[in-house]
Amino acid sequence: MNCPSCKGIWLDKGELEAIRKENWLITLKKIGQWLAGADDFQ
């Protein structure tokens, strides 16, 4: 289903929740690597 306001794909609540959790995990990993002094984290 397409989202009329953003012209993108409409995600159901479960998909959105999964993306949010994944993004938090990626963010926490990046912060952890930064705190550990890794220069080339991605």
C-alpha positions in Angstrom: 0.0 0.0 0.0 1.3 3.5 -0.9 1.4 6.4 1.5 -0.4 9.3 -0.1 1.5 12.0 1.9 5.0 10.8 1.4 4.6 8.8 -1.9 6.4 5.9 -0.2 5.5 2.4 0.9 3.2 2.2 3.8 4.5 -0.1 6.5 2.2 -1.8 9.0 2.9 -1.4 12.7 4.9 -4.6 13.0 7.3 -3.6 10.2 7.7 -0.1 11.5 8.5 -1.5 15.0 11.1 -3.9 13.6 12.8 -1.0 11.7 12.8 1.1 14.8 14.4 -1.6 16.9 17.0 -2.4 14.2 17.9 1.3 13.9 18.3 1.6 17.7 20.6 -1.5 17.7 22.7 0.0 14.8 22.9 3.3 16.6 23.9 1.7 19.9 26.6 -0.3 18.1 27.9 2.9 16.5 28.0 4.7 19.8 29.8 1.7 21.4 32.4 1.6 18.7 32.9 5.4 18.9 33.3 5.2 22.7 35.8 2.3 22.2 37.8 4.5 20.0 37.2 2.8 16.6 38.0 5.3 13.9 36.4 3.5 11.0 33.0 2.4 12.3 30.2 2.3 9.8 
